[in-house]
Amino acid sequence: MHRIQQTKSKQLLDNIREGKEEEVRESIIAGAHVNAVEEYKWTNLHWAAGLGYKDIVTDLLEKGAKVDQKTPNGDTALLLAAEQGYKDIVTALLEKGANVDQKTARGYTALLFAAKNGYKDIVTALLEKGAKVDEKAANRYTAGYTALLFAAEKGYKDIVTALLEKGAKVDEKTADGYTALLLAAEKGYEDIVTALLEKGANVNAEDRKGRTPLRIAAENGSTKVVKLLMKAGADFNAKDSSGLTLLHYAAEQGYTDIVKLLIEKGVDVDVVCGTTTPLDMAITWHSTEAAKALIKAGANIDIRDNTEPSLHIAVYMDNGEIVEALIKAGADVNAEDLFGYVALQQSESSTESYNLIINHIARLEAADLYVSGTNLREKNEFVDTSHERSNNYLQHLRNCEKEVERVKRENKPLHDFLKESDINELISMWERNADIQSQINNHDNLKEQYPEYAYILINKANEVKKEIFLHNHKPVIDCLSTHYERDFQTMTFAGIENFFKVHRDDFKRELGGGGITLFTFVDCEDITARHIVPKLTVQGFAEGIRSNALCTNLESPNAEQTQGASQSLN
């Protein structure tokens, strides 16, 4: 009899595996054991549920199949059906009272399987039966994952929403420290990031490596996610364990949109990690457009304490486009690095970068501007190597000389301004001659009129503007230098302009109503001439912020301020 029963049970199992519904019914009628266990300890119900045979599952359940029988790995029929996405079978098993929170040996519940694999209907069915939303997987690769974490990582927005509506913990972490927000930010899932933020997800949560959602989104170039996180209050100035900021990573990867976004938010473009700035990163990794954005924002391109000048790095990397941008921004080709080398000595003479600097040296020579002895030797060695190089250099030099002569004929004051190198003399020329100011401030016309020297003139003017601005706003600058930990003296005029653009509404709350902001004290157009040194003291400015007694401070004999510096800009 036992052997006959074994034969019937085997026949039943074979029919189930092959999905033969009629034969299954016949086997059951013939007395096959519904709950028989095969050699791997799987029951008939396990096989039918795992293979997706809904009608066979129904027949087995009607004949008394044990709904929560477990395999050696802890799988029940419900777990097998949920993992494979057989919604009708899941429903049938739930109606028969299957344990909705049964776990496998790996710690998986049916809800975890369904969320991981994107089976929204099954997730809904399980939640309606009261499935626990925050159960965690326990296997090696997904330790600590909840259903929400799986859904967020995979991009299943509807499942994320369903789980959040059932109260899923929004800041649960995996064993590696990932939250749902970190996972969604990493993959660039904007809609999921939005949903999680609306439920109060920690926008500055860190994984085990110290990475935040904002950092991860920036590393992956997810500009829209970066915007969402920043709007939600993410700390975009934070440094990771190695000292790198978000701007460093965005610059390195060449994510120009993110670089520009961070600049608009007022990050310090010259922030250092050790001695490395974001501009250094952009140049080193050939992130050309990101480098240009940083240069335009006023990043410091000259030598800093214990650092390599930007031009040296760009020449060494032979990125001609960045070298050209740096020269146009006023990079000093005569500057030496820590070892006494000029930029020309960082590259082979055959490179584009080398030739760009040689051409700039010709501009300087033609205008009798300073060229270091090292650069002259390098230049002479270069042009002496072939007639072609010599002829090309001499031709360019003659073109530059002709332009210098034309400037002299057409505008002698502008010519004198071009040839002057002393900053105090340049300031005096600027203050005395409104024509110089109007000529140089019309950038487009200047570039068209004097293509070789327009940028040199613009850069000289920017140095003058910087000195006049800092002079006229000295008390405010002194105070802000401490408050923001910025050295305005080392910043370019473009960098200073960008700083005040970003911080125009600072102190609004402290200064109270009446439209008074930081810009009440600042006029970026006040760069035509130096005033008598303002007497508004740092203490007076600080007291104005504390007490909102600005008029008293400004009008007192010991707190004079120039008329232009009290105008708010629009």
WOJONOR-V551859 format. One record per residue. RES is the residue in three letters. SS is DSSP state (a for helix, b for strand, c for the rest). PSI is psi as a letter, one per 30 degrees, with the letter a starting at -180 (NA if undefined). NEAR is the number of other C-alpha atoms within 8 Angstrom. Layout:
res->RES ss->SS psi->PSI near->NEAR
res->RES ss->SS psi->PSI near->NEAR
This chain:
res->MET ss->c psi->e near->4
res->HIS ss->a psi->e near->5
res->ARG ss->a psi->e near->6
res->ILE ss->a psi->e near->7
res->GLN ss->a psi->e near->11
res->GLN ss->a psi->e near->8
res->THR ss->a psi->e near->8
res->LYS ss->a psi->e near->13
res->SER ss->a psi->e near->13
res->LYS ss->a psi->e near->8
res->GLN ss->a psi->e near->9
res->LEU ss->a psi->e near->14
res->LEU ss->a psi->e near->9
res->ASP ss->a psi->e near->8
res->ASN ss->a psi->e near->12
res->ILE ss->a psi->e near->14
res->ARG ss->a psi->e near->10
res->GLU ss->c psi->f near->6
res->GLY ss->c psi->g near->9
res->LYS ss->c psi->j near->9
res->GLU ss->a psi->e near->10
res->GLU ss->a psi->e near->6
res->GLU ss->a psi->e near->9
res->VAL ss->a psi->e near->12
res->ARG ss->a psi->e near->9
res->GLU ss->a psi->e near->8
res->SER ss->a psi->e near->13
res->ILE ss->a psi->e near->11
res->ILE ss->a psi->e near->7
res->ALA ss->c psi->f near->7
res->GLY ss->c psi->g near->8
res->ALA ss->c psi->k near->11
res->HIS ss->c psi->j near->9
res->VAL ss->c psi->e near->11
res->ASN ss->c psi->g near->9
res->ALA ss->c psi->k near->8
res->VAL ss->b psi->k near->9
res->GLU ss->c psi->a near->7
res->GLU ss->c psi->f near->5
res->TYR ss->c psi->g near->6
res->LYS ss->c psi->g near->8
res->TRP ss->c psi->k near->11
res->THR ss->b psi->l near->11
res->ASN ss->a psi->e near->14
res->LEU ss->a psi->e near->14
res->HIS ss->a psi->e near->11
res->TRP ss->a psi->e near->12
res->ALA ss->a psi->e near->15
res->ALA ss->a psi->e near->16
res->GLY ss->a psi->f near->11
res->LEU ss->a psi->f near->8
res->GLY ss->c psi->g near->10
res->TYR ss->c psi->i near->11
res->LYS ss->a psi->e near->10
res->ASP ss->a psi->e near->7
res->ILE ss->a psi->e near->12
res->VAL ss->a psi->e near->12
res->THR ss->a psi->e near->9
res->ASP ss->a psi->e near->9
res->LEU ss->a psi->e near->12
res->LEU ss->a psi->e near->12
res->GLU ss->a psi->f near->7
res->LYS ss->c psi->g near->7
res->GLY ss->c psi->g near->7
res->ALA ss->c psi->k near->10
res->LYS ss->c psi->j near->8
res->VAL ss->c psi->f near->12
res->ASP ss->c psi->g near->9
res->GLN ss->c psi->k near->8
res->LYS ss->c psi->k near->10
res->THR ss->c psi->l near->10
res->PRO ss->c psi->f near->6
res->ASN ss->c psi->g near->7
res->GLY ss->c psi->g near->9
res->ASP ss->c psi->k near->13
res->THR ss->c psi->l near->13
res->ALA ss->a psi->e near->16
res->LEU ss->a psi->e near->16
res->LEU ss->a psi->e near->13
res->LEU ss->a psi->e near->12
res->ALA ss->a psi->e near->16
res->ALA ss->a psi->e near->15
res->GLU ss->a psi->e near->11
res->GLN ss->a psi->f near->8
res->GLY ss->c psi->g near->10
res->TYR ss->c psi->i near->11
res->LYS ss->a psi->e near->10
res->ASP ss->a psi->e near->7
res->ILE ss->a psi->e near->14
res->VAL ss->a psi->e near->12
res->THR ss->a psi->e near->9
res->ALA ss->a psi->e near->9
res->LEU ss->a psi->e near->12
res->LEU ss->a psi->e near->12
res->GLU ss->a psi->f near->7
res->LYS ss->c psi->g near->8
res->GLY ss->c psi->g near->7
res->ALA ss->c psi->k near->10
res->ASN ss->c psi->j near->7
res->VAL ss->c psi->f near->12
res->ASP ss->c psi->g near->9
res->GLN ss->c psi->k near->9
res->LYS ss->c psi->k near->11
res->THR ss->c psi->l near->11
res->ALA ss->c psi->f near->8
res->ARG ss->c psi->g near->8
res->GLY ss->c psi->g near->10
res->TYR ss->c psi->k near->13
res->THR ss->c psi->l near->14
res->ALA ss->a psi->e near->15
res->LEU ss->a psi->e near->16
res->LEU ss->a psi->e near->14
res->PHE ss->a psi->e near->12
res->ALA ss->a psi->e near->15
res->ALA ss->a psi->e near->15
res->LYS ss->a psi->e near->11
res->ASN ss->a psi->g near->8
res->GLY ss->c psi->g near->10
res->TYR ss->c psi->i near->10
res->LYS ss->a psi->e near->10
res->ASP ss->a psi->e near->7
res->ILE ss->a psi->e near->13
res->VAL ss->a psi->e near->12
res->THR ss->a psi->e near->9
res->ALA ss->a psi->e near->9
res->LEU ss->a psi->e near->12
res->LEU ss->a psi->e near->12
res->GLU ss->a psi->f near->7
res->LYS ss->c psi->g near->8
res->GLY ss->c psi->g near->7
res->ALA ss->c psi->k near->10
res->LYS ss->c psi->k near->7
res->VAL ss->c psi->f near->13
res->ASP ss->c psi->g near->9
res->GLU ss->c psi->k near->9
res->LYS ss->c psi->k near->12
res->ALA ss->c psi->l near->14
res->ALA ss->c psi->g near->11
res->ASN ss->c psi->l near->8
res->ARG ss->c psi->e near->5
res->TYR ss->c psi->f near->4
res->THR ss->c psi->h near->10
res->ALA ss->c psi->k near->11
res->GLY ss->c psi->f near->10
res->TYR ss->c psi->k near->14
res->THR ss->c psi->l near->14
res->ALA ss->a psi->e near->15
res->LEU ss->a psi->e near->17
res->LEU ss->a psi->e near->14
res->PHE ss->a psi->e near->12
res->ALA ss->a psi->e near->15
res->ALA ss->a psi->e near->15
res->GLU ss->a psi->e near->11
res->LYS ss->a psi->f near->8
res->GLY ss->c psi->g near->10
res->TYR ss->c psi->i near->10
res->LYS ss->a psi->e near->10
res->ASP ss->a psi->e near->7
res->ILE ss->a psi->e near->13
res->VAL ss->a psi->e near->12
res->THR ss->a psi->e near->9
res->ALA ss->a psi->e near->9
res->LEU ss->a psi->e near->12
res->LEU ss->a psi->e near->12
res->GLU ss->a psi->f near->7
res->LYS ss->c psi->g near->8
res->GLY ss->c psi->g near->7
res->ALA ss->c psi->k near->10
res->LYS ss->c psi->k near->7
res->VAL ss->c psi->f near->12
res->ASP ss->c psi->g near->9
res->GLU ss->c psi->k near->9
res->LYS ss->c psi->k near->12
res->THR ss->c psi->l near->13
res->ALA ss->c psi->f near->9
res->ASP ss->c psi->g near->7
res->GLY ss->c psi->g near->9
res->TYR ss->c psi->k near->13
res->THR ss->c psi->l near->14
res->ALA ss->a psi->e near->15
res->LEU ss->a psi->e near->17
res->LEU ss->a psi->e near->14
res->LEU ss->a psi->e near->13
res->ALA ss->a psi->e near->15
res->ALA ss->a psi->e near->16
res->GLU ss->a psi->e near->11
res->LYS ss->a psi->f near->10
res->GLY ss->c psi->g near->10
res->TYR ss->c psi->j near->11
res->GLU ss->a psi->e near->11
res->ASP ss->a psi->e near->7
res->ILE ss->a psi->e near->13
res->VAL ss->a psi->e near->13
res->THR ss->a psi->e near->9
res->ALA ss->a psi->e near->9
res->LEU ss->a psi->e near->12
res->LEU ss->a psi->e near->12
res->GLU ss->a psi->f near->7
res->LYS ss->c psi->g near->8
res->GLY ss->c psi->g near->7
res->ALA ss->c psi->k near->10
res->ASN ss->c psi->j near->8
res->VAL ss->c psi->f near->13
res->ASN ss->c psi->g near->9
res->ALA ss->c psi->k near->10
res->GLU ss->b psi->k near->12
res->ASP ss->c psi->a near->12
res->ARG ss->c psi->f near->8
res->LYS ss->c psi->g near->6
res->GLY ss->c psi->g near->8
res->ARG ss->c psi->k near->11
res->THR ss->b psi->l near->12
res->PRO ss->a psi->e near->16
res->LEU ss->a psi->e near->17
res->ARG ss->a psi->e near->10
res->ILE ss->a psi->e near->12
res->ALA ss->a psi->e near->16
res->ALA ss->a psi->e near->15
res->GLU ss->a psi->f near->10
res->ASN ss->c psi->g near->9
res->GLY ss->c psi->g near->10
res->SER ss->c psi->i near->11
res->THR ss->a psi->e near->10
res->LYS ss->a psi->e near->7
res->VAL ss->a psi->e near->14
res->VAL ss->a psi->e near->12
res->LYS ss->a psi->e near->9
res->LEU ss->a psi->e near->11
res->LEU ss->a psi->e near->12
res->MET ss->a psi->e near->11
res->LYS ss->a psi->e near->7
res->ALA ss->c psi->g near->8
res->GLY ss->c psi->g near->7
res->ALA ss->c psi->k near->10
res->ASP ss->c psi->j near->8
res->PHE ss->c psi->g near->10
res->ASN ss->c psi->f near->7
res->ALA ss->c psi->k near->7
res->LYS ss->b psi->k near->9
res->ASP ss->c psi->a near->9
res->SER ss->c psi->f near->7
res->SER ss->c psi->f near->6
res->GLY ss->c psi->g near->8
res->LEU ss->c psi->k near->11
res->THR ss->b psi->l near->13
res->LEU ss->a psi->e near->13
res->LEU ss->a psi->e near->11
res->HIS ss->a psi->e near->12
res->TYR ss->a psi->e near->13
res->ALA ss->a psi->e near->15
res->ALA ss->a psi->e near->17
res->GLU ss->a psi->e near->13
res->GLN ss->a psi->f near->11
res->GLY ss->c psi->g near->13
res->TYR ss->c psi->i near->12
res->THR ss->a psi->e near->11
res->ASP ss->a psi->e near->7
res->ILE ss->a psi->e near->12
res->VAL ss->a psi->e near->14
res->LYS ss->a psi->e near->10
res->LEU ss->a psi->e near->9
res->LEU ss->a psi->e near->11
res->ILE ss->a psi->e near->11
res->GLU ss->a psi->f near->8
res->LYS ss->c psi->f near->7
res->GLY ss->c psi->g near->10
res->VAL ss->c psi->l near->10
res->ASP ss->c psi->j near->6
res->VAL ss->c psi->f near->13
res->ASP ss->c psi->g near->9
res->VAL ss->c psi->k near->8
res->VAL ss->b psi->k near->9
res->CYS ss->b psi->j near->10
res->GLY ss->c psi->c near->5
res->THR ss->c psi->g near->8
res->THR ss->b psi->k near->9
res->THR ss->b psi->l near->12
res->PRO ss->a psi->e near->16
res->LEU ss->a psi->e near->15
res->ASP ss->a psi->e near->10
res->MET ss->a psi->e near->12
res->ALA ss->a psi->e near->16
res->ILE ss->a psi->e near->16
res->THR ss->a psi->e near->11
res->TRP ss->c psi->g near->9
res->HIS ss->c psi->h near->9
res->SER ss->c psi->i near->13
res->THR ss->a psi->e near->12
res->GLU ss->a psi->e near->8
res->ALA ss->a psi->e near->13
res->ALA ss->a psi->e near->13
res->LYS ss->a psi->e near->10
res->ALA ss->a psi->e near->11
res->LEU ss->a psi->e near->14
res->ILE ss->a psi->e near->14
res->LYS ss->a psi->e near->9
res->ALA ss->c psi->f near->11
res->GLY ss->c psi->g near->14
res->ALA ss->c psi->k near->13
res->ASN ss->c psi->j near->9
res->ILE ss->c psi->f near->10
res->ASP ss->c psi->l near->10
res->ILE ss->c psi->k near->10
res->ARG ss->c psi->l near->7
res->ASP ss->c psi->k near->5
res->ASN ss->c psi->h near->6
res->THR ss->c psi->l near->10
res->GLU ss->c psi->k near->10
res->PRO ss->c psi->k near->13
res->SER ss->a psi->e near->13
res->LEU ss->a psi->e near->15
res->HIS ss->a psi->e near->13
res->ILE ss->a psi->e near->12
res->ALA ss->a psi->e near->15
res->VAL ss->a psi->e near->16
res->TYR ss->a psi->e near->9
res->MET ss->c psi->f near->9
res->ASP ss->c psi->h near->11
res->ASN ss->c psi->j near->13
res->GLY ss->a psi->e near->11
res->GLU ss->a psi->e near->7
res->ILE ss->a psi->e near->12
res->VAL ss->a psi->e near->14
res->GLU ss->a psi->e near->10
res->ALA ss->a psi->e near->10
res->LEU ss->a psi->e near->13
res->ILE ss->a psi->e near->12
res->LYS ss->a psi->f near->9
res->ALA ss->c psi->f near->10
res->GLY ss->c psi->g near->9
res->ALA ss->c psi->k near->10
res->ASP ss->c psi->j near->8
res->VAL ss->c psi->f near->10
res->ASN ss->c psi->f near->9
res->ALA ss->c psi->k near->10
res->GLU ss->c psi->k near->10
res->ASP ss->c psi->a near->12
res->LEU ss->c psi->f near->8
res->PHE ss->c psi->g near->5
res->GLY ss->c psi->g near->6
res->TYR ss->c psi->k near->9
res->VAL ss->c psi->l near->14
res->ALA ss->a psi->e near->14
res->LEU ss->a psi->f near->11
res->GLN ss->a psi->g near->8
res->GLN ss->a psi->g near->10
res->SER ss->c psi->l near->12
res->GLU ss->c psi->l near->7
res->SER ss->c psi->f near->7
res->SER ss->c psi->f near->6
res->THR ss->c psi->l near->9
res->GLU ss->a psi->e near->9
res->SER ss->a psi->e near->14
res->TYR ss->a psi->e near->13
res->ASN ss->a psi->e near->10
res->LEU ss->a psi->e near->11
res->ILE ss->a psi->e near->10
res->ILE ss->a psi->e near->10
res->ASN ss->a psi->e near->10
res->HIS ss->a psi->e near->9
res->ILE ss->a psi->e near->11
res->ALA ss->a psi->e near->12
res->ARG ss->a psi->e near->13
res->LEU ss->a psi->e near->11
res->GLU ss->a psi->e near->11
res->ALA ss->a psi->f near->12
res->ALA ss->c psi->g near->11
res->ASP ss->c psi->h near->7
res->LEU ss->c psi->l near->10
res->TYR ss->c psi->k near->6
res->VAL ss->c psi->k near->10
res->SER ss->c psi->l near->7
res->GLY ss->a psi->e near->6
res->THR ss->a psi->e near->7
res->ASN ss->a psi->e near->12
res->LEU ss->a psi->e near->9
res->ARG ss->a psi->e near->8
res->GLU ss->a psi->e near->10
res->LYS ss->a psi->e near->9
res->ASN ss->a psi->e near->8
res->GLU ss->a psi->e near->8
res->PHE ss->a psi->e near->9
res->VAL ss->a psi->f near->11
res->ASP ss->c psi->f near->9
res->THR ss->c psi->f near->8
res->SER ss->c psi->l near->7
res->HIS ss->a psi->e near->8
res->GLU ss->a psi->e near->6
res->ARG ss->a psi->e near->11
res->SER ss->a psi->e near->11
res->ASN ss->a psi->e near->8
res->ASN ss->a psi->e near->8
res->TYR ss->a psi->e near->12
res->LEU ss->a psi->e near->8
res->GLN ss->a psi->e near->8
res->HIS ss->a psi->e near->10
res->LEU ss->a psi->e near->12
res->ARG ss->a psi->e near->9
res->ASN ss->a psi->e near->8
res->CYS ss->a psi->e near->13
res->GLU ss->a psi->e near->11
res->LYS ss->a psi->e near->8
res->GLU ss->a psi->e near->10
res->VAL ss->a psi->e near->11
res->GLU ss->a psi->e near->8
res->ARG ss->a psi->e near->8
res->VAL ss->a psi->e near->12
res->LYS ss->a psi->e near->12
res->ARG ss->a psi->e near->7
res->GLU ss->a psi->f near->6
res->ASN ss->c psi->i near->8
res->LYS ss->a psi->e near->9
res->PRO ss->a psi->e near->10
res->LEU ss->a psi->e near->10
res->HIS ss->a psi->e near->11
res->ASP ss->a psi->e near->9
res->PHE ss->a psi->e near->10
res->LEU ss->a psi->e near->10
res->LYS ss->a psi->f near->9
res->GLU ss->c psi->k near->9
res->SER ss->c psi->f near->7
res->ASP ss->c psi->k near->6
res->ILE ss->a psi->e near->8
res->ASN ss->a psi->e near->6
res->GLU ss->a psi->e near->9
res->LEU ss->a psi->e near->13
res->ILE ss->a psi->e near->11
res->SER ss->a psi->e near->8
res->MET ss->a psi->e near->10
res->TRP ss->a psi->e near->14
res->GLU ss->a psi->e near->10
res->ARG ss->a psi->f near->6
res->ASN ss->c psi->j near->9
res->ALA ss->a psi->f near->8
res->ASP ss->a psi->e near->6
res->ILE ss->a psi->e near->10
res->GLN ss->a psi->e near->10
res->SER ss->a psi->e near->8
res->GLN ss->a psi->e near->9
res->ILE ss->a psi->e near->12
res->ASN ss->a psi->f near->7
res->ASN ss->c psi->i near->8
res->HIS ss->a psi->e near->10
res->ASP ss->a psi->e near->6
res->ASN ss->a psi->e near->7
res->LEU ss->a psi->e near->12
res->LYS ss->a psi->e near->12
res->GLU ss->a psi->e near->7
res->GLN ss->a psi->e near->6
res->TYR ss->c psi->i near->10
res->PRO ss->c psi->e near->9
res->GLU ss->c psi->e near->9
res->TYR ss->c psi->g near->9
res->ALA ss->a psi->e near->12
res->TYR ss->a psi->e near->12
res->ILE ss->a psi->e near->10
res->LEU ss->a psi->e near->11
res->ILE ss->a psi->e near->11
res->ASN ss->a psi->e near->10
res->LYS ss->a psi->e near->10
res->ALA ss->a psi->e near->10
res->ASN ss->a psi->e near->11
res->GLU ss->a psi->e near->11
res->VAL ss->a psi->e near->12
res->LYS ss->a psi->e near->11
res->LYS ss->a psi->e near->12
res->GLU ss->a psi->e near->8
res->ILE ss->a psi->e near->14
res->PHE ss->a psi->e near->12
res->LEU ss->a psi->e near->9
res->HIS ss->a psi->e near->10
res->ASN ss->a psi->f near->13
res->HIS ss->c psi->g near->12
res->LYS ss->a psi->e near->10
res->PRO ss->a psi->e near->12
res->VAL ss->a psi->e near->10
res->ILE ss->a psi->e near->10
res->ASP ss->a psi->e near->9
res->CYS ss->a psi->e near->11
res->LEU ss->a psi->e near->10
res->SER ss->a psi->e near->11
res->THR ss->a psi->e near->8
res->HIS ss->a psi->e near->6
res->TYR ss->a psi->f near->6
res->GLU ss->c psi->h near->7
res->ARG ss->c psi->k near->7
res->ASP ss->c psi->j near->7
res->PHE ss->a psi->f near->8
res->GLN ss->a psi->e near->4
res->THR ss->a psi->f near->6
res->MET ss->c psi->l near->11
res->THR ss->c psi->l near->12
res->PHE ss->a psi->e near->11
res->ALA ss->a psi->e near->10
res->GLY ss->a psi->e near->11
res->ILE ss->a psi->e near->12
res->GLU ss->a psi->e near->9
res->ASN ss->a psi->e near->11
res->PHE ss->a psi->e near->9
res->PHE ss->a psi->f near->9
res->LYS ss->a psi->e near->7
res->VAL ss->a psi->e near->10
res->HIS ss->c psi->g near->9
res->ARG ss->c psi->e near->9
res->ASP ss->c psi->g near->9
res->ASP ss->c psi->k near->8
res->PHE ss->c psi->g near->9
res->LYS ss->a psi->e near->12
res->ARG ss->a psi->e near->7
res->GLU ss->a psi->e near->8
res->LEU ss->a psi->f near->13
res->GLY ss->c psi->a near->9
res->GLY ss->c psi->a near->7
res->GLY ss->c psi->g near->4
res->GLY ss->c psi->g near->6
res->ILE ss->c psi->k near->10
res->THR ss->c psi->a near->12
res->LEU ss->a psi->e near->12
res->PHE ss->a psi->f near->13
res->THR ss->a psi->f near->12
res->PHE ss->a psi->f near->12
res->VAL ss->c psi->k near->12
res->ASP ss->c psi->j near->13
res->CYS ss->c psi->f near->7
res->GLU ss->c psi->f near->5
res->ASP ss->c psi->i near->11
res->ILE ss->c psi->g near->10
res->THR ss->c psi->f near->10
res->ALA ss->c psi->l near->9
res->ARG ss->c psi->k near->10
res->HIS ss->c psi->l near->8
res->ILE ss->c psi->k near->5
res->VAL ss->c psi->k near->7
res->PRO ss->c psi->k near->12
res->LYS ss->c psi->g near->9
res->LEU ss->c psi->j near->13
res->THR ss->c psi->l near->8
res->VAL ss->a psi->e near->10
res->GLN ss->a psi->e near->6
res->GLY ss->a psi->e near->10
res->PHE ss->a psi->e near->13
res->ALA ss->a psi->e near->9
res->GLU ss->a psi->e near->11
res->GLY ss->a psi->e near->12
res->ILE ss->a psi->e near->12
res->ARG ss->a psi->e near->8
res->SER ss->a psi->f near->8
res->ASN ss->c psi->g near->10
res->ALA ss->c psi->h near->9
res->LEU ss->a psi->e near->9
res->CYS ss->a psi->e near->6
res->THR ss->a psi->e near->7
res->ASN ss->a psi->e near->14
res->LEU ss->a psi->f near->10
res->GLU ss->a psi->f near->9
res->SER ss->c psi->l near->8
res->PRO ss->c psi->f near->5
res->ASN ss->c psi->g near->6
res->ALA ss->c psi->h near->12
res->GLU ss->c psi->k near->12
res->GLN ss->c psi->k near->11
res->THR ss->c psi->l near->8
res->GLN ss->c psi->e near->6
res->GLY ss->a psi->f near->7
res->ALA ss->a psi->f near->13
res->SER ss->a psi->g near->11
res->GLN ss->c psi->k near->11
res->SER ss->c psi->k near->9
res->LEU ss->c psi->l near->7
res->ASN ss->c psi->NA near->2
